[in-house]
Amino acid sequence: MTTIPQTAIGRLASVSFDCPDPAVLADFYGSVLGLARAYESPDGGVISLSDGRFAVTMMRTTDHVAPTWPDSRQQQQVHLDILVDDLDVAVARTVALGATEAAHQPAPAAWRVLLDPAGHPFCLTTVTGD
């Protein structure tokens, strides 16, 4: 059982993504992050992936509009930074799963910006902040 620190009201349980097809995005992030399906609504409109401590949830929206990063006409909506050991290897593996590399790369030696199958930008990085 996980306990919540005394100074906290709660702990982060999930990050949710709006998307047109939860199954496609669940398969993508399940492969990228090594997470298993933990919940799926009967209609497939909500799918959560988890490692037992934290979840990533995909939620179907019929009017989803993909972000236009770095142009802010349509905002990012959500952004993940995913820690990796080797940027080039991680980019190649993630692209093979269905991501695309963003045209704009503001700091490619530290972060690589990619777009998931629903168009959400996310970064692969070797920067930990330590």
DSSP file (Angstrom, degrees, kcal/mol; ACC not computed):
  #  RESIDUE AA STRUCTURE BP1 BP2  ACC     N-H-->O    O-->H-N    N-H-->O    O-->H-N    TCO  KAPPA ALPHA  PHI   PSI    X-CA   Y-CA   Z-CA
    1    1 A M              0   0    0      0, 0.0     2,-0.4     0, 0.0     0, 0.0   0.000 360.0 360.0 360.0 132.4    0.0    0.0    0.0
    2    2 A T        -     0   0    0     51,-0.0     2,-0.3     1,-0.0    51,-0.0  -0.728 360.0-147.8 -87.9 133.4    1.3    3.4   -0.9
    3    3 A T        -     0   0    0     -2,-0.4     3,-0.0     0, 0.0    -1,-0.0  -0.735  11.3-126.1-100.5 152.9    1.0    6.1    1.7
    4    4 A I        -     0   0    0     -2,-0.3     7,-0.1     5,-0.1    -2,-0.0  -0.841  33.2-109.5 -96.7 128.3    0.5    9.8    1.0
    5    5 A P    >   -     0   0    0      0, 0.0     3,-1.6     0, 0.0    -1,-0.1  -0.183  27.3-114.9 -55.2 149.2    3.1   12.1    2.6
    6    6 A Q  T 3  S+     0   0    0      1,-0.3    -2,-0.0    -3,-0.0     0, 0.0   0.801 115.0  52.1 -56.9 -32.5    1.7   14.2    5.5
    7    7 A T  T 3  S+     0   0    0      2,-0.0     2,-0.3     0, 0.0    -1,-0.3   0.607  99.0  81.0 -82.7 -10.4    2.2   17.5    3.6
    8    8 A A    <   -     0   0    0     -3,-1.6     3,-0.1     1,-0.1    -4,-0.1  -0.678  63.5-153.0 -98.2 149.5    0.4   16.2    0.5
    9    9 A I  S    S-     0   0    0     -2,-0.3     2,-0.3     1,-0.2    -1,-0.1   0.788  79.4 -33.4 -82.4 -32.7   -3.4   16.1   -0.1
   10   10 A G        -     0   0    0      0, 0.0     2,-0.3     0, 0.0    -1,-0.2  -0.886  64.5-101.5-164.8-168.9   -3.0   13.2   -2.5
   11   11 A R        -     0   0    0     -2,-0.3     2,-0.2    -3,-0.1    -7,-0.0  -0.966  42.0 -92.0-133.9 152.0   -0.7   11.7   -5.1
   12   12 A L        +     0   0    0     -2,-0.3     3,-0.1     1,-0.2    43,-0.0  -0.434  40.9 175.6 -64.4 126.1   -0.8   11.8   -8.8
   13   13 A A        -     0   0    0      1,-0.3    42,-2.0    -2,-0.2     2,-0.3   0.777  58.1  -5.4-101.5 -35.5   -2.7    8.7  -10.0
   14   14 A S  E     -a   55   0A   0     40,-0.2     2,-0.5    42,-0.0    -1,-0.3  -0.996  46.3-139.4-159.6 152.9   -2.9    9.3  -13.8
   15   15 A V  E     -a   56   0A   0     40,-1.6    42,-3.0    -2,-0.3     2,-0.4  -0.981  32.3-151.0-111.4 131.3   -2.2   11.6  -16.7
   16   16 A S  E     -a   57   0A   0     -2,-0.5     2,-0.5    40,-0.2    42,-0.2  -0.858   8.4-159.3-112.8 141.0   -5.0   11.5  -19.3
   17   17 A F  E     -a   58   0A   0     40,-3.1    42,-3.2    -2,-0.4     2,-0.3  -0.962  12.8-141.3-115.2 127.8   -4.9   12.1  -23.0
   18   18 A D  E     +a   59   0A   0     -2,-0.5    42,-0.2    40,-0.2     3,-0.1  -0.705  40.4 153.3 -77.7 141.0   -7.8   13.1  -25.2
   19   19 A C  E     -a   60   0A   0     40,-2.1    42,-2.3    -2,-0.3    45,-0.1  -0.984  54.8-117.7-163.2 162.3   -7.6   11.3  -28.5
   20   20 A P  S    S+     0   0    0      0, 0.0    40,-0.1     0, 0.0    -1,-0.1   0.792 106.7  28.3 -78.0 -27.1   -9.8   10.0  -31.3
   21   21 A D     >  -     0   0    0      1,-0.1     4,-1.8    38,-0.1     3,-0.4  -0.812  61.3-172.6-139.6  94.8   -8.8    6.3  -30.8
   22   22 A P  H  > S+     0   0    0      0, 0.0     4,-2.8     0, 0.0     5,-0.2   0.829  86.1  58.2 -57.6 -33.9   -7.8    5.2  -27.3
   23   23 A A  H  > S+     0   0    0      2,-0.2     4,-2.4    21,-0.2     5,-0.2   0.919 106.4  47.5 -64.5 -42.6   -6.7    1.7  -28.5
   24   24 A V  H  > S+     0   0    0     -3,-0.4     4,-2.0     1,-0.2    -1,-0.2   0.938 116.4  43.4 -62.9 -46.9   -4.1    3.1  -30.9
   25   25 A L  H  X S+     0   0    0     -4,-1.8     4,-2.8     2,-0.2     5,-0.3   0.864 112.5  53.2 -69.5 -35.4   -2.7    5.5  -28.3
   26   26 A A  H  X S+     0   0    0     -4,-2.8     4,-2.4    -5,-0.2     5,-0.2   0.916 109.6  48.3 -64.7 -43.1   -2.8    2.8  -25.5
   27   27 A D  H  X S+     0   0    0     -4,-2.4     4,-1.8    -5,-0.2    -2,-0.2   0.915 113.5  48.9 -61.9 -42.1   -0.8    0.4  -27.7
   28   28 A F  H  X S+     0   0    0     -4,-2.0     4,-2.5     2,-0.2    -2,-0.2   0.976 117.2  37.5 -62.6 -58.0    1.7    3.2  -28.5
   29   29 A Y  H  X S+     0   0    0     -4,-2.8     4,-2.7     1,-0.2     6,-0.4   0.815 112.2  59.8 -69.1 -29.0    2.3    4.3  -24.9
   30   30 A G  H  X>S+     0   0    0     -4,-2.4     5,-1.1    -5,-0.3     4,-1.1   0.919 112.0  40.2 -60.3 -42.4    2.1    0.8  -23.6
   31   31 A S  H  <5S+     0   0    0     -4,-1.8    -2,-0.2    -5,-0.2    -1,-0.2   0.908 117.1  48.0 -72.1 -43.3    5.0   -0.1  -25.9
   32   32 A V  H  <5S+     0   0    0     -4,-2.5    -2,-0.2     1,-0.2    -3,-0.2   0.916 125.8  27.7 -64.1 -43.8    7.0    3.1  -25.2
   33   33 A L  H  <5S-     0   0    0     -4,-2.7    -1,-0.2    -5,-0.2    -2,-0.2   0.468 102.8-120.0-101.6  -3.4    6.6    3.0  -21.4
   34   34 A G  T  <5 +     0   0    0     -4,-1.1     2,-0.3    -5,-0.2    -3,-0.2   0.885  60.7 150.5  66.9  38.7    6.3   -0.8  -20.9
   35   35 A L      < -     0   0    0     -5,-1.1     2,-0.3    -6,-0.4    -1,-0.2  -0.801  37.4-139.2-107.5 147.2    2.9   -0.4  -19.2
   36   36 A A  E     -B   50   0A   0     14,-1.4    14,-2.5    -2,-0.3     2,-0.3  -0.685  32.6 -93.3 -99.8 154.6    0.1   -3.0  -19.3
   37   37 A R  E     +B   49   0A   0     -2,-0.3    12,-0.3    12,-0.2     3,-0.1  -0.521  43.8 171.5 -66.0 126.4   -3.6   -2.3  -19.7
   38   38 A A  E     +     0   0A   0     10,-3.2     2,-0.3     1,-0.4    11,-0.2   0.641  64.2  13.3-109.8 -24.2   -5.1   -1.9  -16.3
   39   39 A Y  E     +B   48   0A   0      9,-1.6     9,-2.7     2,-0.0    -1,-0.4  -0.983  53.9 179.0-154.6 140.7   -8.6   -0.7  -17.2
   40   40 A E  E     -B   47   0A   0     -2,-0.3     7,-0.2     7,-0.2     5,-0.0  -0.949  28.7-127.6-143.2 124.9  -10.8   -0.6  -20.3
   41   41 A S    >   -     0   0    0      5,-2.7     3,-2.1    -2,-0.3     5,-0.1  -0.318  33.0-107.1 -65.5 154.1  -14.3    0.8  -20.4
   42   42 A P  T 3  S+     0   0    0      0, 0.0    -1,-0.1     0, 0.0     0, 0.0   0.811 121.6  45.3 -54.6 -32.2  -16.9   -1.6  -22.0
   43   43 A D  T 3  S-     0   0    0      3,-0.0    -2,-0.1     1,-0.0     0, 0.0   0.442 111.6-118.9 -91.5   0.6  -17.1    0.6  -25.1
   44   44 A G  S <  S+     0   0    0     -3,-2.1   -21,-0.2     2,-0.2     3,-0.1   0.571  79.9 123.2  74.7   9.1  -13.3    1.1  -25.4
   45   45 A G  S    S+     0   0    0      1,-0.2    15,-3.3   -23,-0.1     2,-0.4   0.674  73.0  37.7 -77.3 -17.4  -13.7    4.8  -24.9
   46   46 A V  E     + C   0  59A   0     13,-0.2    -5,-2.7    -5,-0.1     2,-0.4  -0.993  65.6 174.7-135.9 126.5  -11.4    4.9  -21.9
   47   47 A I  E     -BC  40  58A   0     11,-2.2    11,-3.1    -2,-0.4     2,-0.4  -0.996   9.9-164.0-132.9 127.6   -8.2    2.8  -21.5
   48   48 A S  E     -BC  39  57A   0     -9,-2.7   -10,-3.2    -2,-0.4    -9,-1.6  -0.920   1.6-162.1-112.3 138.9   -5.7    3.1  -18.6
   49   49 A L  E     +BC  37  56A   0      7,-2.8     7,-2.1    -2,-0.4     2,-0.3  -0.890  19.2 174.8-111.3 146.3   -2.2    1.7  -18.6
   50   50 A S  E     -BC  36  55A   0    -14,-2.5   -14,-1.4    -2,-0.3     5,-0.2  -0.996  43.4-154.3-153.3 156.7   -0.3    1.2  -15.4
   51   51 A D  S    S-     0   0    0      3,-1.5     4,-0.1    -2,-0.3    -1,-0.1   0.191  72.0 -93.1-106.4  10.4    2.7   -0.1  -13.6
   52   52 A G  S    S+     0   0    0      2,-0.4     3,-0.1     1,-0.0    -2,-0.0   0.222 121.8  51.3  96.4 -13.0    0.8   -0.5  -10.4
   53   53 A R  S    S+     0   0    0      1,-0.4     2,-0.3   -40,-0.0    -3,-0.0   0.649 114.4  21.3-120.5 -33.1    1.7    2.9   -9.1
   54   54 A F        -     0   0    0      2,-0.0    -3,-1.5   -39,-0.0    -1,-0.4  -0.968  65.6-151.4-142.0 149.0    0.9    5.4  -11.8
   55   55 A A  E     -aC  14  50A   0    -42,-2.0   -40,-1.6    -2,-0.3     2,-0.5  -0.908  10.8-154.0-126.8 153.8   -1.4    5.3  -14.9
   56   56 A V  E     -aC  15  49A   0     -7,-2.1    -7,-2.8    -2,-0.3     2,-0.4  -0.999  25.4-161.6-119.6 125.4   -1.6    6.8  -18.3
   57   57 A T  E     -aC  16  48A   0    -42,-3.0   -40,-3.1    -2,-0.5     2,-0.5  -0.915  11.5-156.3-118.9 134.8   -5.2    7.1  -19.5
   58   58 A M  E     -aC  17  47A   0    -11,-3.1   -11,-2.2    -2,-0.4     2,-0.4  -0.921  12.9-168.9-107.5 131.2   -6.5    7.5  -23.0
   59   59 A M  E     -aC  18  46A   0    -42,-3.2   -40,-2.1    -2,-0.5   -13,-0.2  -0.979  21.1-123.9-126.8 124.6  -10.0    9.0  -23.4
   60   60 A R  E     +a   19   0A   0    -15,-3.3     2,-0.4    -2,-0.4   -15,-0.1  -0.443  28.6 179.5 -68.3 131.5  -12.0    9.1  -26.7
   61   61 A T    >   -     0   0    0    -42,-2.3     3,-1.1    -2,-0.2    -2,-0.0  -0.997  21.6-153.1-130.2 128.5  -13.1   12.6  -27.8
   62   62 A T  T 3  S+     0   0    0     -2,-0.4    -1,-0.1     1,-0.3    -2,-0.0   0.726  96.2  45.7 -74.3 -20.2  -15.0   12.8  -31.0
   63   63 A D  T 3  S+     0   0    0    -44,-0.1    -1,-0.3     2,-0.1     2,-0.0   0.007  78.6 154.2-111.6  28.6  -13.9   16.4  -31.6
   64   64 A H    <   -     0   0    0     -3,-1.1     2,-0.5   -45,-0.1   -45,-0.0  -0.326  24.6-164.9 -60.4 133.1  -10.2   15.9  -30.9
   65   65 A V        -     0   0    0     -2,-0.0     3,-0.1   -46,-0.0    -2,-0.1  -0.988  21.7-124.3-120.1 121.1   -7.9   18.4  -32.6
   66   66 A A        -     0   0    0     -2,-0.5    53,-0.2     1,-0.1    54,-0.1  -0.314  32.7-101.9 -63.6 144.1   -4.2   17.5  -32.7
   67   67 A P        -     0   0    0      0, 0.0     8,-0.2     0, 0.0     9,-0.1  -0.212  19.2-143.2 -60.9 157.3   -1.8   20.1  -31.2
   68   68 A T    >   -     0   0    0      6,-2.5     3,-0.9     3,-0.4     5,-0.3  -0.336  35.4-151.4-118.0  48.6    0.1   22.3  -33.6
   69   69 A W  T 3  S+     0   0    0      1,-0.3    35,-0.2    50,-0.3     3,-0.1  -0.394  73.3  17.0 -65.6 138.9    3.4   22.5  -31.7
   70   70 A P  T 3  S+     0   0    0      0, 0.0    -1,-0.3     0, 0.0     2,-0.2  -0.998 117.6  73.6 -86.0  -4.9    5.4   24.7  -31.7
   71   71 A D  S X  S-     0   0    0     -3,-0.9     3,-0.6     1,-0.1    -3,-0.4  -0.521  74.6-147.5 -66.2 131.7    2.7   27.0  -33.2
   72   72 A S  T 3  S+     0   0    0     -2,-0.2     3,-0.3     1,-0.2    -1,-0.1   0.271  70.2 106.2 -92.0  13.3    0.3   27.8  -30.4
   73   73 A R  T 3  S+     0   0    0     -5,-0.3     2,-0.5     1,-0.3    -1,-0.2   0.910  97.9  24.2 -56.8 -40.5   -2.9   28.0  -32.6
   74   74 A Q  S <  S-     0   0    0     -3,-0.6    -6,-2.5    -6,-0.1    -1,-0.3  -0.959 100.9-130.6-124.3 111.2   -3.9   24.6  -31.1
   75   75 A Q        -     0   0    0     -2,-0.5    -6,-0.1    -3,-0.3    -3,-0.1  -0.018  19.5-106.5 -65.4 164.1   -2.1   24.1  -27.7
   76   76 A Q        -     0   0    0      1,-0.2     2,-0.9    -9,-0.1    -1,-0.1   0.833  35.1-161.2 -58.7 -38.3   -0.2   21.1  -26.6
   77   77 A Q  S    S+     0   0    0     43,-0.1     2,-0.3   -11,-0.1    -1,-0.2  -0.154  70.8   5.6  79.5 -39.4   -2.9   19.8  -24.2
   78   78 A V        -     0   0    0     -2,-0.9     2,-0.3    43,-0.1   -61,-0.0  -0.952  66.1-162.0-163.9 155.7   -0.4   17.6  -22.4
   79   79 A H        -     0   0    0     -2,-0.3     2,-0.4    41,-0.1    43,-0.2  -0.953   2.6-166.1-150.6 128.9    3.3   17.0  -22.5
   80   80 A L  E     -d  122   0B   0     41,-0.5    43,-3.0    -2,-0.3     2,-0.5  -0.904   9.7-154.6-112.1 142.7    5.4   14.1  -21.3
   81   81 A D  E     -d  123   0B   0     -2,-0.4     2,-0.6    41,-0.2    43,-0.2  -0.987  16.6-161.4-110.0 123.7    9.2   14.0  -20.9
   82   82 A I  E     -d  124   0B   0     41,-3.2    43,-2.4    -2,-0.5     2,-0.3  -0.930  13.2-134.0-113.1 119.1   10.4   10.4  -21.0
   83   83 A L  E     +d  125   0B   0     -2,-0.6     2,-0.3    41,-0.2    43,-0.2  -0.544  32.3 172.7 -75.0 129.7   13.9    9.6  -19.6
   84   84 A V        -     0   0    0     41,-2.9     3,-0.2    -2,-0.3    40,-0.0  -0.878  37.6-133.1-132.6 163.9   16.0    7.4  -21.9
   85   85 A D  S    S+     0   0    0      1,-0.3     2,-0.4    -2,-0.3    -1,-0.1   0.844  96.2  23.3 -84.4 -37.7   19.6    6.1  -22.0
   86   86 A D     >  -     0   0    0      1,-0.1     4,-2.6    39,-0.1    -1,-0.3  -0.967  64.2-157.2-137.5 115.6   20.4    6.9  -25.6
   87   87 A L  H  > S+     0   0    0     -2,-0.4     4,-2.9     1,-0.2     5,-0.2   0.919  93.0  48.6 -60.7 -47.4   18.4    9.5  -27.6
   88   88 A D  H  > S+     0   0    0      1,-0.2     4,-2.2     2,-0.2    -1,-0.2   0.920 115.1  44.2 -62.4 -44.5   19.2    8.2  -31.1
   89   89 A V  H  > S+     0   0    0      2,-0.2     4,-2.4     1,-0.2    -1,-0.2   0.923 115.2  48.6 -64.9 -44.6   18.2    4.6  -30.2
   90   90 A A  H  X S+     0   0    0     -4,-2.6     4,-2.5     2,-0.2     5,-0.2   0.895 110.4  50.9 -65.0 -40.4   15.1    5.7  -28.3
   91   91 A V  H  X S+     0   0    0     -4,-2.9     4,-2.8    -5,-0.2     5,-0.3   0.948 111.2  48.3 -61.5 -48.1   14.0    8.0  -31.2
   92   92 A A  H  X S+     0   0    0     -4,-2.2     4,-1.9    -5,-0.2    -2,-0.2   0.917 114.0  45.9 -59.7 -44.6   14.4    5.2  -33.7
   93   93 A R  H  X S+     0   0    0     -4,-2.4     4,-0.8     2,-0.2    -1,-0.2   0.890 114.4  48.0 -66.1 -39.2   12.5    2.7  -31.5
   94   94 A T  H  <>S+     0   0    0     -4,-2.5     5,-1.9     1,-0.2     3,-0.5   0.884 110.2  50.9 -71.9 -38.8    9.7    5.2  -30.8
   95   95 A V  H ><5S+     0   0    0     -4,-2.8     3,-1.4     1,-0.2    -1,-0.2   0.889 105.3  57.6 -63.2 -38.8    9.3    6.2  -34.5
   96   96 A A  H 3<5S+     0   0    0     -4,-1.9    -1,-0.2     1,-0.3    -2,-0.2   0.771 103.3  55.0 -62.1 -25.0    9.0    2.5  -35.3
   97   97 A L  T 3<5S-     0   0    0     -4,-0.8    -1,-0.3    -3,-0.5    -2,-0.2   0.553 135.5 -82.3 -85.5  -8.7    6.1    2.4  -32.9
   98   98 A G  T < 5S+     0   0    0     -3,-1.4    -3,-0.2    -4,-0.4    -2,-0.1   0.417  86.3 128.2 125.4  -1.6    4.2    5.2  -34.7
   99   99 A A      < -     0   0    0     -5,-1.9     2,-0.4    -8,-0.1    -1,-0.3  -0.386  43.1-146.8 -76.7 162.0    5.7    8.5  -33.5
  100  100 A T  E     -E  115   0B   0     15,-1.9    15,-2.9    -2,-0.1     2,-0.3  -0.977  19.6-112.9-126.6 146.9    6.9   11.1  -35.8
  101  101 A E  E     -E  114   0B   0     -2,-0.4    13,-0.3    13,-0.2     2,-0.1  -0.605  33.9-119.2 -76.9 134.3    9.8   13.5  -35.1
  102  102 A A        -     0   0    0     11,-2.3    11,-0.1    -2,-0.3    -1,-0.1  -0.442  12.8-131.8 -69.1 146.3    8.7   17.2  -34.8
  103  103 A A  S    S+     0   0    0     -2,-0.1     2,-0.6     1,-0.1    -1,-0.1   0.863  94.1  66.6 -66.6 -35.8   10.2   19.5  -37.4
  104  104 A H        +     0   0    0    -35,-0.2     9,-0.1     1,-0.0    -2,-0.1  -0.795  60.2 175.9 -92.7 120.7   11.2   22.0  -34.6
  105  105 A Q        -     0   0    0     -2,-0.6     7,-0.0     1,-0.1    -4,-0.0  -0.862   4.8-178.5-124.7  93.2   13.9   20.6  -32.3
  106  106 A P  S    S+     0   0    0      0, 0.0    -1,-0.1     0, 0.0     6,-0.1   0.786  82.7   8.8 -69.1 -28.1   14.9   23.4  -29.8
  107  107 A A    >>  +     0   0    0      4,-0.3     4,-3.1     1,-0.1     3,-1.8  -0.442  69.8 170.0-148.4  68.0   17.6   21.5  -27.9
  108  108 A P  T 34 S+     0   0    0      0, 0.0    -1,-0.1     0, 0.0   -21,-0.0   0.666  74.9  61.6 -64.0 -18.2   18.2   18.2  -29.8
  109  109 A A  T 34 S+     0   0    0      1,-0.1   -22,-0.1   -22,-0.0     3,-0.1   0.759 121.9  22.5 -75.7 -22.7   21.3   17.2  -27.8
  110  110 A A  T <4 S+     0   0    0     -3,-1.8    16,-1.3     1,-0.4    17,-0.6   0.747 132.4  20.8-111.0 -37.2   19.2   17.1  -24.6
  111  111 A W  E  <  - F   0 125B   0     -4,-3.1     2,-0.5    14,-0.2    -1,-0.4  -0.990  56.4-156.4-136.5 142.3   15.6   16.6  -25.7
  112  112 A R  E     - F   0 124B   0     12,-2.5    12,-2.2    -2,-0.4     2,-0.5  -0.989  18.7-143.4-117.4 124.9   14.1   15.2  -28.9
  113  113 A V  E     + F   0 123B   0     -2,-0.5   -11,-2.3    10,-0.2     2,-0.3  -0.753  26.3 171.5 -90.0 127.4   10.5   16.3  -29.6
  114  114 A L  E     -EF 101 122B   0      8,-3.2     8,-2.5    -2,-0.5     2,-0.4  -0.841  27.6-129.2-126.7 166.1    8.2   13.7  -31.1
  115  115 A L  E     -EF 100 121B   0    -15,-2.9   -15,-1.9    -2,-0.3     5,-0.1  -0.976  21.1-135.1-117.8 130.7    4.5   13.5  -31.8
  116  116 A D    >   -     0   0    0      4,-2.6     3,-2.6    -2,-0.4   -91,-0.1  -0.204  41.8 -86.5 -74.4 174.6    2.5   10.6  -30.7
  117  117 A P  T 3  S+     0   0    0      0, 0.0    -1,-0.1     0, 0.0   -92,-0.1   0.720 132.0  49.7 -58.8 -20.4   -0.1    8.9  -33.1
  118  118 A A  T 3  S-     0   0    0      2,-0.1    -2,-0.0   -93,-0.0   -93,-0.0   0.392 123.6-103.7 -96.4   2.5   -2.8   11.5  -32.0
  119  119 A G  S <  S+     0   0    0     -3,-2.6   -50,-0.3     1,-0.3  -100,-0.0   0.441  70.4 145.5  94.4   0.6   -0.4   14.4  -32.5
  120  120 A H        -     0   0    0    -54,-0.1    -4,-2.6    -5,-0.1    -1,-0.3  -0.567  47.5-127.3 -72.1 129.5    0.5   15.2  -28.9
  121  121 A P  E     + F   0 115B   0      0, 0.0   -41,-0.5     0, 0.0     2,-0.3  -0.534  36.1 166.4 -74.3 143.4    4.1   16.4  -28.5
  122  122 A F  E     -dF  80 114B   0     -8,-2.5    -8,-3.2    -2,-0.2     2,-0.4  -0.963  24.7-127.9-148.1 162.4    6.4   14.6  -26.0
  123  123 A C  E     -dF  81 113B   0    -43,-3.0   -41,-3.2    -2,-0.3     2,-0.4  -0.910   2.8-152.8-118.7 142.4   10.1   14.6  -25.4
  124  124 A L  E     +dF  82 112B   0    -12,-2.2   -12,-2.5    -2,-0.4     2,-0.3  -0.921  35.0 172.0 -99.6 137.4   12.6   11.8  -25.1
  125  125 A T  E     -dF  83 111B   0    -43,-2.4   -41,-2.9    -2,-0.4   -14,-0.2  -0.981  46.0-157.8-147.9 155.2   15.5   13.1  -22.9
  126  126 A T        +     0   0    0    -16,-1.3     2,-0.5    -2,-0.3   -15,-0.1   0.298  69.6 107.5-107.8   3.4   18.7   12.1  -21.1
  127  127 A V        +     0   0    0    -17,-0.6    -2,-0.0     1,-0.1   -17,-0.0  -0.730  37.2 170.4 -88.4 123.0   18.4   15.1  -18.7
  128  128 A T        -     0   0    0     -2,-0.5    -1,-0.1   -45,-0.0   -45,-0.0   0.627  45.1-121.6-105.9 -17.7   17.3   14.1  -15.2
  129  129 A G              0   0    0      1,-0.0    -2,-0.1     0, 0.0     0, 0.0   0.425 360.0 360.0  87.4  -2.3   17.8   17.3  -13.3
  130  130 A D              0   0    0      0, 0.0    -3,-0.0     0, 0.0    -1,-0.0   0.469 360.0 360.0 -75.3 360.0   20.3   15.6  -10.9
